[in-house]
Amino acid sequence: MLPLEGITVIALEQAIAAPFATRQLADLGARVIKVERPAVGDFARSYDSTVNGMSSHFVWCNRSKESIELDLKSDEGKEALSRLLEKADVLIQNLAPGALERMGFEPEELLEKYPKLIVCSVSGYGKNGPYEQKKAYDLLVQCEAGLVSITGSEETPSKAGISIADIAAGMYAYTGVLTALLNRTKTGEGTVIEVSMLEALGEWMGYPAYYAAYGGNEPKRSGASHATIYPYGPFHCGDSKTVFIGLQNEREWKHFCELVLKNNALTEDPRFVTNSKRSANKKELKAIIETAFEELTSEQVIERLEKAKIANARLNTMKDFFNHPQLAARKRWEHVETPNGEISALKPPATISGIDTMMNPVPALGEHTNKILEEIGLAQEELRN
C-alpha cells in the first residue's frame, strides 16, 4: 500500500507550481483529479510539442493524474466541483488571485462546510499587501526575490535556467499538504494553507539576503565560479571541453598543485598561499591552471582530479544527463504511458525502503470526465444543459 493511497486530491491547477506539487502527491499514491477547462485544458499542455507532440512541461508535471473537463463558470460545473469536494481530502489551486473566491469557493467557508478538507492555495505574492493582484510569472518572481541580481556574470544578470520559483512554491505546497495530512490524524481537522512563490523562493535566498542585510554589500555575480573560493568553477582543457573544480581547503590546494598541475613550487608562491590570496589573484592563477590543462584532455584532467581526491564535474548537456551512467546504474528511469506513446520518466528522488512509487500514465484532456461524473451522480449531458 502506497503512503497516500486512499487520499483524494482535487486540483484546480495550471502551469507548473501546483501541478508539480500534486504530481509528488500522486507519486505517493494519492488520487489526483485534475480539473481542466473544456477544450483548452491546462495551458501548459500547449507550451511546446517536443515530447511525441506533447508539452515537455506537461508530461513532467502530470503523470498519474485523472483529467476531468469542467466549466467552473457555469452552475453545473460548480455543482460538480462541490460534489467532488464532498469526498475529497485536499483541494489545491493556483488560479488567478481571487478566482476561487469569485466562483463561490472561499477557502475558510469550504473548511466550515467540509471540516476535514485541506485547502492549499499557491499564488505569486500571497493575500493582502500591494502585490496581491500583481501578475507573477517565474522570471518576474526570480527578479523580485533578488535571485537574478546574484546570478550570471559580473556584466550580465541572468535568470535560473529552470522555473525555480514555481518549483520552490510547488515543493512547499507539497510538504505543507503532507504536514496538514499528518496533523489531521491528530486533530481530525482540515486546514487552510497558503504558499506564495515570492516567499518560497525567498526562503532559498537566505544566505545572500543575510549577507547583504548585515554585511552591507551585495553578493557579487561570479558566473559559474564561486564568489569567495578559488579555484572553484570552470576551467578549459586541451580538447576544448570544460571541467569544473571545487577546492575547499589548503590540503586540497597542495594535492591539486602536486598531483594535478604537477607543479610543487606553486604551493609556496606567495600570491596563492591562502584562499583569500588565490581569490585576489584569480586571473593569474586561472592562466596558470589553464596553461597546464592545455596539454591534457578533459578526461585526463578528471583522472588526475579523481586521483588527488579533488571534487570535480563535467559540463554535461541535458542529453548527457539523460544518459548519465549513475542514473542508469541505479535504475532511476522508468517507462510512463502518455496519450502519444511511452516515454522515460525519472523516478522520484526520495527512495523509501519497502515503498515503490506510482508512475501511471499522463492523461489526455478530459480522459476521465465520464467516469468521474458517474461517481458523483452526474451525467455529462447535465453539464451541457
CORZIJO-V502348 format. One line per field, one symbol per residue. ss: DSSP state (H for helix, E for strand, C for the rest). psi: psi as a letter, one per 20 degrees, with the letter a starting at -180 (. if undefined). A space follows every 10 residues. Layout:
# CORZIJO-V502348
ss=???
psi=???
This chain:
# CORZIJO-V502348
ss=CCCCCCCEEE EECCCCHHHH HHHHHHHCCC EEEEEECCCC CCHHHHCCCC ECCECHHHHH HCECEEEEEC CCCCHHHHHH HHHHHHCCCE EEECCCCCHH HHCCCCHHHH HHHCCCCEEE EEECCCCCCC CCCCCCCHHH HHHHCCCHHH CECCCCECCC CCCHHHHHHH HHHHHHHHHH HHHHHHHCCC EEEEEEHHHH HHHHCHHHHH HHHHHCCCCC CCCCCCCCCC CEEEEECCCC CEEEEECCCH HHHHHHHHHH CCCHHHHHCC CCCCHHHHHH CHHHHHHHHH HHHCCCCHHH HHHHHHHCCC EEEECCCHHH HHCCHHHHHC CCEEEEEECC EEEEEECCCC CECCECCCCC CECCCCCCHH HHHHHCCCCH HHHHC
psi=pqhjpipppp onqrcggghg ghhhghhjiq oooopqpphg apiihjgaki nkjrphgghg jjrkrppppp njiqhghhgg gghghhjqhp ppqlrqpigg ghijmpghhh hhhnhjpoop pprgirqrri jgjppnrggh hhghiighhj parhhoqqrq irmhgggggg hhgghggggh gghhhhhjqa rppppqgghg hhhijgghgg gghiiiqqqq pkcjrqhipq pnbqpqrhjj rpppqopirh ghgghggghg ilnhhhhipi ijirghhhhh khgghghggh ghihjqrhhh ghgggghilp prqqnqrhhg ghkphghghj liqqppqrhk rqrpppqqho oppiprrpmr qpqqpjhjgg gghhhjkqqh hhii.
